[in-house]
Amino acid sequence: MKRIGFIGLGTMGKPMAANLLRKGFMVTVYNRTAGKTDELEQLGAEVGVTPAAVARSSDVVITMLSHDAALLDIFYSENGVLSGIHPALTIVDCSTVSPQTSQKLASELAAHFVDYLDAPVTGTKPAAEAGTLTFMVGGSKEVFDEQSDVFQALGSKALYLGPSGSGSYAKLAHNTMVGINLAGLAEGLSIATKAGINPAQFLEIVRSGGANSKQVELKSDKILDRDFSNQFSLKLMLKDLQLAQDITGNFQLPVPMLQAATNLFQIGLSQGLGDQDLSALIQLYEGWMGQQVVRQDEQAAAAAAASAQPAAGLAGLSGRERRRNTRVKLDIDLKLSIYQWEHEGSFSGQNIDGTLFDLSESGLQITTPVMLAPDMFVVIHFPQEADLPPITARVIRIETEGRLFRYGCMLSGLPPYVRLKLEKYIEARMEFAL
């Protein structure tokens, strides 16, 4: 039986090492935080004093670290793995790191007659505990085949993808989709909840329709039960999205959805959610809409639905609804910057006066005596009292009113916090007008 060294006993590494022990492998473990080895020692693991000591006593060393810097430190530090390598040793790195890091280590180790596979996994903590992980592997096909028994002990599937770095590329592409899917789940749930729909019922629809995904299956109950205990942390999800952005930058590949998801997870990290499960992203939307997405009993669901419906009469309506019913114009003075393309590398511009006439969910209506063209971009400057940054919009509809033109403008790239600030300012002006 192979002697296995396992370095990195975090959320994923610890249950993976435990599975190897249960499958009869001789396992030596190492973790920078020594206390994490106690439970595995009770299961029969040897505890290595240093990464070098683990490498010396092993046929195969598996590493599962949180990021590139931690992995490189384990290899290159004093008494690191490189100090204990020997010919015929195989190293299997299951960390999610940049392909460049995987390729660097593969090249370094090959010079010492040591084999290296980059083999990141799909599946969170429950899959690691159940031994149902999927491995995506880069490196030598011969070495991959030699380690099939190790992969079988830890997971339900292992796919060979190509030379060194292939596994890391695949994992970053995969986690790009995970981050985008999780953001979509949070956003869709928020829309339904804000509309007064029971989120648990809404998720029944999602699970039976085209919007279903693995993230729906894994994270829906955690969100509804407000269980943000860590299976895969928000900060590690952000790290993977940022690594994906690095490689797409090298590819010169536009990735607008990756960029949007990265921005959301960055906001989550800034709000202190980094150590929680990535499903904690829902808390951003809860803050923006002023209510939680939680499991509801029938009585609570009925109350939520009722509160989401407009009450009878003007007294029960919001300022915006009352304005629509009484057709109160906003008449907020604006300054508009208009830019026009002249020729390659050159623009001309002018500033004109305008008036904010109305606000909709996707944009706003502006009146001005100046004729603009469809698809023209304008930069809108609000009065100083609004304390709003300049906002970019695109002209999508034009109507005439005597000597004035009314333009339907779609807002472009408006951050959520600016949108909220704009709505609060408009709401205050509507109340004043009424």
C-alpha positions as CSV (number, residue, x, y, z in Angstrom):
1,M,0.0,0.0,0.0
2,K,1.3,3.5,-0.9
3,R,2.5,5.8,1.8
4,I,0.6,9.0,1.5
5,G,1.6,12.4,2.9
6,F,-1.1,15.0,3.2
7,I,-0.3,18.7,3.7
8,G,-3.1,21.2,4.4
9,L,-5.9,20.1,6.7
10,G,-8.5,22.8,6.3
11,T,-12.2,22.5,5.3
12,M,-11.4,20.1,2.4
13,G,-8.1,18.6,3.4
14,K,-9.0,17.1,6.7
15,P,-12.0,15.0,5.5
16,M,-9.9,13.9,2.4
17,A,-7.1,12.7,4.7
18,A,-9.7,10.9,6.8
19,N,-11.0,9.1,3.8
20,L,-7.5,7.9,2.9
21,L,-7.1,6.5,6.4
22,R,-10.5,4.7,6.2
23,K,-9.5,3.2,2.9
24,G,-6.4,1.6,4.5
25,F,-3.6,3.9,3.3
26,M,-0.7,4.8,5.6
27,V,-1.0,8.5,6.0
28,T,1.4,11.1,7.4
29,V,-0.2,14.6,7.9
30,Y,1.1,18.1,8.4
31,N,-0.7,21.4,9.0
32,R,0.7,24.7,10.0
33,T,-1.9,24.9,12.8
34,A,-0.9,21.8,14.8
35,G,-4.2,21.2,16.5
36,K,-5.9,20.2,13.3
37,T,-3.9,17.0,13.2
38,D,-5.3,15.6,16.5
39,E,-8.5,14.0,15.2
40,L,-6.6,12.4,12.3
41,E,-3.9,11.1,14.7
42,Q,-6.7,9.3,16.6
43,L,-7.8,7.7,13.3
44,G,-4.3,6.3,12.8
45,A,-2.3,9.0,11.0
46,E,1.3,9.8,11.7
47,V,2.0,13.5,12.2
48,G,4.9,15.0,10.3
49,V,7.1,17.6,12.0
50,T,7.8,19.5,8.8
51,P,6.7,19.4,5.1
52,A,10.2,18.0,4.3
53,A,9.7,15.2,6.8
54,V,6.3,14.3,5.2
55,A,7.9,14.2,1.8
56,R,10.8,12.0,2.9
57,S,8.4,9.4,4.3
58,S,5.9,9.3,1.5
59,D,5.4,7.8,-2.0
60,V,2.8,10.3,-2.8
61,V,2.3,13.8,-1.2
62,I,-1.1,15.5,-1.6
63,T,-1.3,19.2,-0.9
64,M,-4.5,21.1,-0.3
65,L,-3.7,24.8,0.4
66,S,-5.9,27.9,0.3
67,H,-3.9,30.0,-2.3
68,D,-0.7,30.3,-4.3
69,A,1.3,32.0,-1.6
70,A,0.6,29.3,0.9
71,L,1.4,26.5,-1.6
72,L,4.7,28.1,-2.6
73,D,5.7,28.7,1.0
74,I,5.1,25.0,1.8
75,F,7.4,24.0,-1.0
76,Y,10.1,26.7,-0.8
77,S,10.4,27.6,2.9
78,E,13.0,26.2,5.2
79,N,12.2,22.6,5.8
80,G,9.7,22.8,3.0
81,V,8.7,20.0,0.6
82,L,11.6,20.7,-1.7
83,S,14.0,19.9,1.2
84,G,12.6,16.4,1.5
85,I,11.9,15.3,-2.1
86,H,13.4,12.1,-3.5
87,P,13.4,10.5,-7.0
88,A,10.1,8.6,-7.8
89,L,8.1,10.8,-5.4
90,T,4.8,12.0,-6.8
91,I,3.2,15.2,-5.7
92,V,-0.6,15.8,-6.3
93,D,-1.7,19.3,-5.7
94,C,-5.4,19.7,-5.1
95,S,-5.3,23.4,-4.3
96,T,-7.0,26.0,-6.6
97,V,-4.1,28.1,-7.8
98,S,-3.0,29.8,-10.9
99,P,-1.9,27.6,-13.9
100,Q,1.4,29.5,-13.9
101,T,2.1,28.3,-10.3
102,S,1.2,24.7,-11.3
103,Q,3.5,24.8,-14.3
104,K,6.4,26.4,-12.2
105,L,6.2,23.6,-9.6
106,A,6.0,20.9,-12.3
107,S,9.1,22.2,-14.0
108,E,11.0,22.6,-10.8
109,L,10.2,19.1,-9.5
110,A,10.8,17.4,-12.9
111,A,14.5,18.6,-12.6
112,H,14.7,16.5,-9.5
113,F,13.0,13.4,-11.0
114,V,9.8,14.1,-9.1
115,D,6.4,13.8,-10.8
116,Y,3.7,16.5,-10.3
117,L,0.0,16.6,-11.0
118,D,-2.2,19.6,-10.7
119,A,-5.5,18.1,-9.6
120,P,-8.0,20.6,-8.1
121,V,-11.4,19.3,-7.2
122,T,-15.1,20.1,-7.6
123,G,-17.3,19.6,-4.6
124,T,-17.4,21.3,-1.2
125,K,-17.0,19.9,2.3
126,P,-19.9,17.4,2.1
127,A,-18.4,15.8,-1.1
128,A,-15.0,15.7,0.6
129,E,-16.5,13.9,3.6
130,A,-18.5,11.5,1.4
131,G,-15.5,10.8,-1.0
132,T,-17.5,11.9,-4.0
133,L,-15.1,14.6,-5.3
134,T,-14.3,15.1,-9.0
135,F,-10.7,15.7,-9.9
136,M,-9.6,17.6,-13.0
137,V,-6.0,16.7,-13.6
138,G,-3.0,18.1,-15.6
139,G,0.4,16.6,-16.0
140,S,1.7,13.2,-17.3
141,K,-1.0,10.8,-18.4
142,E,1.2,7.9,-17.2
143,V,1.5,9.4,-13.7
144,F,-2.2,10.0,-13.7
145,D,-2.9,6.4,-14.4
146,E,-0.4,5.3,-11.7
147,Q,-2.4,7.3,-9.1
148,S,-5.8,6.1,-10.0
149,D,-6.2,4.2,-6.7
150,V,-5.6,7.4,-4.8
151,F,-8.2,9.3,-6.8
152,Q,-10.7,6.5,-6.4
153,A,-10.2,6.6,-2.6
154,L,-11.0,10.3,-2.5
155,G,-13.6,10.8,-5.2
156,S,-16.1,9.4,-7.7
157,K,-14.4,10.7,-10.8
158,A,-11.0,11.8,-12.1
159,L,-10.6,13.3,-15.5
160,Y,-7.2,13.7,-17.3
161,L,-7.2,17.0,-19.2
162,G,-3.7,17.5,-20.6
163,P,-0.3,18.8,-19.7
164,S,0.6,20.7,-16.5
165,G,-1.7,23.6,-15.7
166,S,-4.7,22.0,-17.5
167,G,-6.3,21.1,-14.2
168,S,-5.8,24.6,-12.8
169,Y,-7.3,26.2,-16.0
170,A,-10.3,23.9,-15.8
171,K,-10.9,24.7,-12.1
172,L,-10.8,28.4,-12.6
173,A,-13.3,28.2,-15.6
174,H,-15.5,26.0,-13.4
175,N,-15.4,28.3,-10.4
176,T,-16.2,31.3,-12.7
177,M,-19.5,29.5,-13.4
178,V,-20.0,28.7,-9.7
179,G,-19.6,32.4,-8.8
180,I,-21.9,33.6,-11.5
181,N,-24.5,30.9,-10.7
182,L,-24.5,31.8,-7.0
183,A,-24.9,35.5,-7.8
184,G,-27.8,34.6,-10.1
185,L,-29.4,32.5,-7.3
186,A,-29.1,35.4,-4.9
187,E,-30.4,38.0,-7.3
188,G,-33.4,35.9,-8.5
189,L,-34.3,35.0,-4.9
190,S,-34.2,38.7,-3.9
191,I,-36.5,39.7,-6.8
192,A,-39.1,37.1,-5.8
193,T,-38.8,37.9,-2.1
194,K,-39.2,41.6,-2.6
195,A,-42.3,40.9,-4.7
196,G,-43.8,39.1,-1.7
197,I,-43.4,35.6,-3.1
198,N,-42.6,32.8,-0.5
199,P,-38.9,32.1,-1.3
200,A,-39.3,28.4,-0.5
201,Q,-42.1,28.1,-3.1
202,F,-40.1,30.1,-5.6
203,L,-37.2,27.7,-5.2
204,E,-39.6,24.8,-6.0
205,I,-40.2,26.4,-9.3
206,V,-36.5,27.0,-9.9
207,R,-35.6,23.4,-9.2
208,S,-38.1,22.2,-11.7
209,G,-37.2,24.7,-14.4
210,G,-34.4,25.9,-16.6
211,A,-32.9,28.1,-13.8
212,N,-31.9,25.0,-11.7
213,S,-28.3,24.6,-11.0
214,K,-25.9,22.8,-8.6
215,Q,-25.7,26.0,-6.6
216,V,-29.5,26.0,-6.2
217,E,-29.3,22.4,-5.0
218,L,-26.4,23.1,-2.6
219,K,-27.1,26.6,-1.3
220,S,-30.9,27.2,-1.3
221,D,-31.5,25.6,2.1
222,K,-28.5,27.3,3.6
223,I,-29.9,30.7,2.5
224,L,-33.4,30.0,3.7
225,D,-32.2,28.7,7.0
226,R,-29.6,31.4,7.4
227,D,-26.9,28.8,7.8
228,F,-23.8,30.5,6.5
229,S,-21.4,28.0,8.1
230,N,-18.4,27.6,5.8
231,Q,-18.5,24.9,3.2
232,F,-16.5,27.0,0.7
233,S,-15.8,30.5,1.9
234,L,-16.8,33.8,0.2
235,K,-13.2,35.0,0.3
236,L,-11.9,31.9,-1.4
237,M,-14.5,32.2,-4.1
238,L,-13.4,35.8,-4.6
239,K,-9.8,34.6,-4.8
240,D,-10.7,32.1,-7.6
241,L,-12.6,34.7,-9.5
242,Q,-9.7,37.1,-9.4
243,L,-7.4,34.3,-10.6
244,A,-9.8,33.7,-13.5
245,Q,-9.7,37.4,-14.3
246,D,-5.9,37.2,-14.5
247,I,-5.9,34.4,-17.0
248,T,-8.7,35.9,-19.1
249,G,-6.6,39.1,-19.1
250,N,-3.7,37.1,-20.6
251,F,-6.1,35.7,-23.2
252,Q,-7.5,39.2,-23.9
253,L,-10.9,37.6,-23.5
254,P,-13.8,39.9,-22.5
255,V,-15.6,38.4,-19.5
256,P,-18.5,40.8,-18.4
257,M,-20.3,38.3,-16.2
258,L,-17.1,37.3,-14.5
259,Q,-16.4,40.9,-13.8
260,A,-19.9,41.5,-12.4
261,A,-19.6,38.4,-10.1
262,T,-16.2,39.5,-8.9
263,N,-17.5,42.9,-8.0
264,L,-20.3,41.4,-5.9
265,F,-17.9,39.1,-4.0
266,Q,-15.5,42.0,-3.4
267,I,-18.4,44.0,-1.9
268,G,-19.2,40.9,0.3
269,L,-15.6,40.8,1.5
270,S,-15.6,44.5,2.3
271,Q,-18.7,44.0,4.4
272,G,-17.1,41.3,6.6
273,L,-18.6,38.2,5.0
274,G,-15.3,36.7,3.8
275,D,-15.1,33.8,6.3
276,Q,-18.7,32.8,5.9
277,D,-19.9,30.4,3.2
278,L,-20.2,31.9,-0.3
279,S,-24.0,31.7,0.1
280,A,-23.6,34.7,2.5
281,L,-23.6,36.8,-0.7
282,I,-27.4,36.9,-0.2
283,Q,-26.8,39.3,2.7
284,L,-25.8,42.0,0.3
285,Y,-29.2,41.9,-1.5
286,E,-30.9,41.7,1.9
287,G,-29.2,45.0,2.9
288,W,-30.1,46.6,-0.4
289,M,-33.8,45.6,-0.3
290,G,-34.2,46.0,3.5
291,Q,-35.5,42.5,4.3
292,Q,-34.2,39.0,4.8
293,V,-34.7,36.0,2.5
294,V,-35.8,33.3,5.0
295,R,-38.0,30.2,5.2
296,Q,-41.6,31.3,5.9
297,D,-44.6,29.5,7.3
298,E,-47.9,30.1,5.6
299,Q,-49.0,32.9,7.8
300,A,-45.7,34.8,7.4
301,A,-45.8,34.2,3.6
302,A,-49.3,35.7,3.4
303,A,-48.2,38.7,5.4
304,A,-45.2,39.3,3.1
305,A,-47.3,39.0,0.0
306,A,-49.8,41.5,1.4
307,S,-47.2,44.0,2.4
308,A,-45.7,43.8,-1.2
309,Q,-49.0,44.8,-2.8
310,P,-50.1,48.5,-3.1
311,A,-52.6,49.5,-0.4
312,A,-55.9,51.1,-1.4
313,G,-55.9,54.9,-1.8
314,L,-53.1,57.4,-1.9
315,A,-52.5,57.2,1.9
316,G,-51.2,53.6,1.5
317,L,-49.0,54.3,-1.5
318,S,-45.3,55.1,-1.6
319,G,-44.2,58.5,-2.8
320,R,-43.4,57.1,-6.3
321,E,-46.9,55.3,-6.6
322,R,-48.7,58.5,-5.4
323,R,-46.7,60.5,-8.0
324,R,-47.8,58.1,-10.7
325,N,-51.4,58.2,-9.7
326,T,-51.5,62.0,-9.5
327,R,-49.1,62.5,-12.4
328,V,-46.7,64.8,-10.5
329,K,-43.8,65.9,-12.6
330,L,-40.3,65.9,-11.0
331,D,-38.8,68.9,-12.8
332,I,-35.3,68.4,-11.4
333,D,-32.8,70.6,-13.2
334,L,-29.8,68.7,-14.7
335,K,-26.7,69.4,-16.7
336,L,-26.0,67.0,-19.5
337,S,-22.6,66.4,-21.1
338,I,-22.9,65.3,-24.7
339,Y,-20.0,63.6,-26.5
340,Q,-19.9,62.9,-30.2
341,W,-17.4,60.9,-32.2
342,E,-15.6,62.9,-34.9
343,H,-13.0,60.6,-36.3
344,E,-10.5,58.0,-35.0
345,G,-9.2,59.1,-31.6
346,S,-11.2,62.3,-31.4
347,F,-14.4,63.4,-29.7
348,S,-16.2,66.7,-29.5
349,G,-18.5,67.6,-26.6
350,Q,-20.9,70.2,-25.2
351,N,-22.9,70.8,-22.0
352,I,-26.6,71.5,-22.2
353,D,-29.4,72.1,-19.8
354,G,-32.1,69.4,-19.1
355,T,-34.8,68.4,-16.7
356,L,-35.4,65.0,-15.1
357,F,-39.0,64.2,-15.9
358,D,-39.5,60.6,-14.6
359,L,-37.6,57.6,-13.1
360,S,-38.2,54.0,-14.1
361,E,-36.8,50.6,-13.0
362,S,-34.2,50.6,-15.8
363,G,-33.6,54.2,-16.5
364,L,-35.0,57.7,-16.6
365,Q,-36.7,60.3,-18.8
366,I,-35.1,63.6,-19.5
367,T,-36.5,66.7,-21.3
368,T,-34.3,69.2,-23.2
369,P,-34.7,71.6,-26.1
370,V,-31.7,70.1,-27.8
371,M,-32.1,67.3,-30.4
372,L,-30.1,64.2,-29.6
373,A,-29.7,60.9,-31.6
374,P,-30.7,57.4,-30.6
375,D,-28.0,55.3,-29.0
376,M,-26.1,58.5,-28.0
377,F,-24.4,58.4,-24.6
378,V,-24.9,61.3,-22.2
379,V,-23.3,62.1,-18.8
380,I,-25.9,63.3,-16.3
381,H,-24.9,65.8,-13.6
382,F,-27.4,66.2,-10.8
383,P,-27.7,69.2,-8.5
384,Q,-25.1,69.5,-5.8
385,E,-27.7,68.8,-3.1
386,A,-28.2,65.3,-4.5
387,D,-24.6,64.3,-3.7
388,L,-24.6,62.0,-6.7
389,P,-21.6,61.2,-9.0
390,P,-22.0,61.8,-12.8
391,I,-24.2,59.0,-14.2
392,T,-23.8,57.7,-17.8
393,A,-27.0,56.8,-19.8
394,R,-27.8,55.8,-23.4
395,V,-30.7,57.4,-25.3
396,I,-33.1,54.6,-26.3
397,R,-36.4,56.5,-27.0
398,I,-37.3,60.0,-28.3
399,E,-40.6,61.8,-28.1
400,T,-41.4,65.4,-29.0
401,E,-43.4,67.8,-26.8
402,G,-43.8,71.1,-28.6
403,R,-40.3,72.6,-28.6
404,L,-39.0,70.1,-26.1
405,F,-37.7,66.6,-26.7
406,R,-38.2,63.9,-24.1
407,Y,-35.6,61.1,-24.0
408,G,-35.9,57.7,-22.5
409,C,-32.4,56.9,-21.2
410,M,-31.1,53.6,-20.0
411,L,-28.6,53.8,-17.2
412,S,-25.3,52.2,-17.9
413,G,-23.1,50.4,-15.4
414,L,-24.8,52.0,-12.3
415,P,-23.5,50.5,-9.1
416,P,-26.2,49.3,-6.7
417,Y,-25.4,51.8,-4.0
418,V,-25.6,54.7,-6.4
419,R,-29.0,53.4,-7.6
420,L,-30.2,53.4,-4.0
421,K,-28.9,56.8,-3.4
422,L,-30.6,58.1,-6.6
423,E,-33.9,56.6,-5.6
424,K,-33.8,58.1,-2.1
425,Y,-33.1,61.5,-3.6
426,I,-36.0,61.2,-6.1
427,E,-38.3,59.9,-3.3
428,A,-37.5,63.0,-1.2
429,R,-38.2,65.3,-4.1
430,M,-41.5,63.5,-4.8
431,E,-42.6,64.0,-1.3
432,F,-41.8,67.7,-1.5
433,A,-43.7,68.0,-4.8
434,L,-46.8,66.4,-3.3
